[in-house]
Each structure stands twice: as C-alpha cells, then as structure tokens.
Amino acid sequence: MFYNLKRAQFINLNSVGQFKKLISKKLEPNYFLCIKINNNKIIEACDRAQKEILIKNPDLNKASVRIDTLHVTLLAFYLRDEQEIDFFYTKLEESRILFEDLKNFELTFQGISTFGDRVIYADLLKDDHFNDLIKFQKNLVKVAEQMSLPLFEKKFSPHLTLMKLSKAKNLLKKGIKKINKEFYEHLSDSYFGIESVAKINMCSIREKDTLGKFYKTYWEFDLNKL
C-alpha cells in the first residue's frame, strides 16, 4: 500500500479494484514540486545562451526548453487524485517547523554543465544558499515519505535545464545521442543571475496553465509564512 492507515478513508470500496490495477502498473511521475524562475535577467540570459548554441547547431531547436517554463525541480512524484494533491499541501503546512530556518534564501545561477551530453543546464553556485536548498529538499522528501509517496529522484542534483535531447525525437531517430561540447563550452563561465526563493509550486507534469505557458500549478507553498 502507498498510504498509511490514517489515509484509509481515501480508498473506498468502489475504487479498490481500480487501485489494485493501478499499483500493478509501472508508475510514472505526474506531479512535481519546483522553484519557478521569475527573475527576468535569468530568463533573458537563458534565452541568449540557447540562441548562441542554436547558431552553432540549429537542429537543436526542438531540444530547447521553453523559456517560460524555466524551473528547478525539487521532487517528482505520483498522486492519484485531487484529494491527495490537497493532502500533500496540508502535510507541508503541518510540517512547517522543518522549514523555519530556510526562508529568504537565494539561488545563483552561474556556468553551464551537462548530464552525459544529453541535458544542458545552467549550474548553481555552490554557496551557503545552495546548502540551504539541499537541506530544504531533504525536508520535502521527509514529508513525502511520511505519506509514502512514490518518488522518482534517486539523487537530488538541482539545475536549470536549457536543452535536453529527449525533447527532440527527430534527432534521436537520426542516431544523435549527444550534444557536442563545442556547441556550448564557450558558455561554461556564463553568469545568469540570482533568483530569490519565496515559494515553491506544485505542478502537473502533463498539464499547462490557462495561458498555455507554464505548467498547471495546483498550489503554492509560501515560505514567507514560516
């Protein structure tokens, strides 16, 4: 079972059959917690970096992440319905003491790095604020584990994705499995800016917001209330 006895009321007799079918399937994440990038200077710097890479290889256009979706993922997980979405928020509110020392931290984005030449991202400066982010994420995991949520991140490696080959199916079909370092190595020391973290967003992986830009956000966890 995914959830403890305190949550048994969410599974009624009419849904038991569906629930058994669900847990017999391989689960995939459908929601995630993230820090949305709102600093226009960072957004503009990411846009410039993408364009510089595309000058060297225009075929990577479809691998580019949309600028209006820039974010740092904190957790990816599976939730079954809106009751569980609301319950997760309630559990975070009840666990605010875990985050009381972690308000008003900032993330500095500097340099470009890669995951196996398949994902290109703006890196984070490894300062005290970065350490706060690591601690913050670990506390989020604690709350999720209290709910027995299926989590999908084995290791937390915070980053700001600029390009990823998994978005460009046409390149993969052509046998292109890596983004050549020569396309982005000249940007390795680029400075993108500082994002002040005031809240985290709980978003749907599969849905966009009403404007069709950022991911649909179900709730926000305001750190200023800590």
C-alpha positions as CSV (number, residue, x, y, z in Angstrom):
1,M,0.0,0.0,0.0
2,F,1.2,3.5,-0.7
3,Y,-0.5,5.2,2.2
4,N,-0.8,4.6,5.9
5,L,-3.9,3.7,7.9
6,K,-4.7,7.3,8.7
7,R,-5.4,7.7,5.0
8,A,-7.6,4.7,4.5
9,Q,-10.7,6.8,4.2
10,F,-9.5,7.9,0.8
11,I,-9.9,4.4,-0.6
12,N,-13.5,3.4,-0.8
13,L,-14.9,0.0,-1.8
14,N,-15.8,1.3,-5.3
15,S,-12.2,2.3,-6.0
16,V,-10.4,-0.8,-4.6
17,G,-10.5,-2.6,-8.0
18,Q,-9.1,0.4,-9.8
19,F,-6.4,0.8,-7.1
20,K,-5.3,-2.8,-7.5
21,K,-4.9,-2.2,-11.2
22,L,-3.0,1.0,-10.6
23,I,-0.4,-0.5,-8.3
24,S,0.1,-3.4,-10.7
25,K,1.3,-1.0,-13.3
26,K,4.6,0.8,-13.5
27,L,4.0,4.2,-12.1
28,E,5.4,7.4,-13.7
29,P,5.6,10.8,-12.1
30,N,2.6,13.0,-12.8
31,Y,3.3,16.0,-10.5
32,F,6.3,17.8,-9.2
33,L,7.5,20.4,-6.8
34,C,9.6,23.2,-8.2
35,I,11.0,26.7,-7.9
36,K,9.7,28.7,-10.8
37,I,12.2,31.2,-12.3
38,N,10.7,34.7,-12.2
39,N,13.9,36.8,-12.5
40,N,13.7,38.4,-16.0
41,K,17.5,38.7,-16.0
42,I,17.9,35.0,-15.6
43,I,15.2,34.3,-18.2
44,E,16.9,36.6,-20.7
45,A,20.3,35.1,-20.1
46,C,19.0,31.6,-20.6
47,D,17.4,32.7,-23.8
48,R,20.7,34.2,-25.1
49,A,22.5,31.0,-24.2
50,Q,20.1,28.9,-26.1
51,K,20.3,31.2,-29.1
52,E,24.1,31.0,-29.1
53,I,24.0,27.2,-29.0
54,L,21.5,27.2,-31.9
55,I,23.8,29.4,-34.0
56,K,26.3,26.5,-33.9
57,N,23.6,23.8,-34.4
58,P,20.1,24.9,-35.5
59,D,18.9,21.3,-35.3
60,L,18.9,21.6,-31.6
61,N,15.9,23.9,-31.6
62,K,13.5,21.2,-30.7
63,A,15.7,20.2,-27.8
64,S,15.4,23.6,-26.3
65,V,13.3,24.1,-23.2
66,R,10.7,26.8,-23.5
67,I,11.9,29.9,-21.7
68,D,8.5,30.5,-20.0
69,T,8.8,27.1,-18.3
70,L,12.2,27.6,-16.6
71,H,12.2,26.0,-13.1
72,V,14.3,23.9,-10.7
73,T,12.7,20.6,-9.9
74,L,12.7,19.6,-6.2
75,L,10.7,16.4,-6.3
76,A,8.9,14.4,-8.9
77,F,6.1,12.0,-7.6
78,Y,2.9,10.3,-8.3
79,L,-0.5,11.4,-6.9
80,R,-3.8,9.7,-7.7
81,D,-6.3,12.5,-7.4
82,E,-7.1,15.9,-6.1
83,Q,-7.7,14.6,-2.6
84,E,-4.1,13.6,-2.5
85,I,-3.0,16.9,-4.0
86,D,-4.7,18.7,-1.2
87,F,-3.5,16.3,1.4
88,F,0.1,16.9,0.4
89,Y,-0.3,20.6,0.9
90,T,-1.9,20.0,4.3
91,K,1.1,17.8,5.3
92,L,3.5,20.6,4.3
93,E,1.6,23.1,6.3
94,E,1.6,20.8,9.3
95,S,5.4,20.3,8.9
96,R,6.4,24.0,8.6
97,I,8.7,23.6,11.6
98,L,11.1,21.6,9.2
99,F,11.5,24.7,7.1
100,E,11.6,27.5,9.6
101,D,15.3,28.1,9.2
102,L,15.1,28.1,5.4
103,K,13.3,31.2,4.4
104,N,14.8,34.1,2.4
105,F,17.4,32.0,0.5
106,E,18.7,32.8,-3.0
107,L,19.9,30.7,-5.9
108,T,22.8,32.0,-8.0
109,F,23.0,30.5,-11.5
110,Q,26.5,30.5,-13.0
111,G,28.1,28.3,-15.6
112,I,26.8,25.7,-18.0
113,S,27.2,22.0,-17.4
114,T,25.7,18.7,-18.7
115,F,24.3,15.3,-17.8
116,G,26.1,13.0,-20.1
117,D,25.9,15.5,-23.0
118,R,22.2,14.7,-23.2
119,V,21.0,17.5,-20.9
120,I,22.5,21.0,-20.9
121,Y,21.8,23.2,-17.9
122,A,22.6,26.4,-16.1
123,D,24.5,25.4,-13.0
124,L,24.1,26.6,-9.4
125,L,26.8,28.3,-7.4
126,K,27.8,26.0,-4.5
127,D,27.4,28.5,-1.7
128,D,25.6,28.6,1.6
129,H,22.3,29.2,-0.1
130,F,22.9,26.1,-2.2
131,N,23.4,24.1,1.0
132,D,20.1,25.6,2.2
133,L,18.4,24.3,-0.9
134,I,19.8,20.8,-0.3
135,K,18.5,20.8,3.3
136,F,15.2,22.2,2.1
137,Q,14.8,19.4,-0.4
138,K,15.7,16.7,2.1
139,N,12.9,18.0,4.4
140,L,10.5,17.9,1.5
141,V,11.4,14.2,1.0
142,K,10.7,13.6,4.7
143,V,7.2,14.9,4.3
144,A,6.6,12.9,1.1
145,E,7.9,9.7,2.8
146,Q,5.5,10.3,5.7
147,M,2.8,10.0,3.0
148,S,4.6,7.0,1.4
149,L,4.5,8.9,-1.9
150,P,6.3,7.1,-4.8
151,L,9.3,9.3,-5.6
152,F,11.3,9.3,-8.8
153,E,14.5,11.1,-8.0
154,K,17.3,8.8,-6.7
155,K,19.7,11.7,-6.2
156,F,18.9,15.4,-6.0
157,S,21.0,17.4,-8.5
158,P,19.5,20.8,-8.7
159,H,19.8,22.5,-12.1
160,L,18.1,24.7,-14.6
161,T,17.6,22.8,-17.8
162,L,18.2,24.7,-21.1
163,M,18.2,21.8,-23.5
164,K,17.6,18.1,-23.5
165,L,17.7,15.6,-26.3
166,S,14.7,13.7,-25.0
167,K,12.6,16.6,-26.3
168,A,14.0,16.2,-29.9
169,K,12.7,12.8,-31.1
170,N,13.7,13.6,-34.6
171,L,17.4,13.8,-33.6
172,L,17.2,10.6,-31.6
173,K,15.8,8.9,-34.7
174,K,18.8,10.1,-36.6
175,G,21.1,8.5,-34.1
176,I,22.2,11.7,-32.5
177,K,22.6,10.8,-28.8
178,K,24.8,13.6,-27.5
179,I,25.0,17.4,-27.7
180,N,28.5,18.2,-28.8
181,K,30.5,20.1,-26.2
182,E,31.8,22.5,-28.8
183,F,28.3,23.9,-29.1
184,Y,28.2,25.2,-25.5
185,E,31.7,25.1,-24.0
186,H,32.3,28.8,-24.7
187,L,29.4,29.5,-22.3
188,S,30.9,27.5,-19.4
189,D,31.5,30.6,-17.2
190,S,28.3,32.4,-18.1
191,Y,26.6,34.3,-15.3
192,F,22.8,34.1,-15.4
193,G,21.7,35.8,-12.2
194,I,20.1,35.4,-8.8
195,E,16.6,34.0,-8.0
196,S,15.1,34.9,-4.6
197,V,13.1,31.9,-3.4
198,A,9.8,33.0,-1.9
199,K,7.6,30.0,-2.7
200,I,7.5,26.6,-4.3
201,N,5.0,25.4,-6.8
202,M,3.2,22.1,-7.0
203,C,2.6,21.4,-10.7
204,S,1.3,18.9,-13.1
205,I,3.8,17.3,-15.5
206,R,1.1,16.8,-18.1
207,E,-0.9,20.0,-18.0
208,K,-0.3,23.6,-18.9
209,D,-1.8,26.7,-17.2
210,T,-4.7,28.6,-18.7
211,L,-2.3,30.7,-20.8
212,G,-0.6,27.5,-22.2
213,K,2.8,28.6,-20.9
214,F,4.0,27.4,-17.5
215,Y,2.9,24.0,-16.0
216,K,-0.5,24.0,-14.4
217,T,0.0,24.9,-10.7
218,Y,-2.3,23.4,-8.2
219,W,-0.9,25.2,-5.1
220,E,2.0,27.3,-3.9
221,F,3.8,26.9,-0.6
222,D,4.7,30.4,0.7
223,L,8.0,30.4,2.5
224,N,7.3,33.9,3.9
225,K,4.7,32.4,6.2
226,L,7.4,30.5,8.0
